[in-house]
Amino acid sequence: MAVDARETARARGLFLNAPDRPDFLHTVVDYVVRQYPQPGAEVPPDAMVYVWFDFGEGEGGGGVREPRVPRPPTGGLRRELGRPGDAFETIDR
């Protein structure tokens, strides 16, 4: 989260820059999705670390998480295999 990233950087003597957030100092609950240099890389004291809170254009994301309407039918499978030899053909019943 943004607040954790700021506190961790401050504790290690690093500076943070968030190119996609001009209001970075007021950002609290947004999650960091990537950073440069990569996590675990050795950097000198007072180095600048860049963090991003949004995926760039075309980089994807988690997708939409909302209920699907209409809901899928309840119960098990509602189809059976066709005649022997038609392994991929199905018959709806």
PyMOL commands that set and color helices and strands:
alter all, ss='L'
color gray80, all
select helices_A, chain A and resi 2-11+24-26
alter helices_A, ss='H'
color red, helices_A
select strands_A, chain A and resi 15-17+34-36+48-52+79-81+90-92
alter strands_A, ss='S'
color yellow, strands_A
deselect
rebuild
show_as cartoon
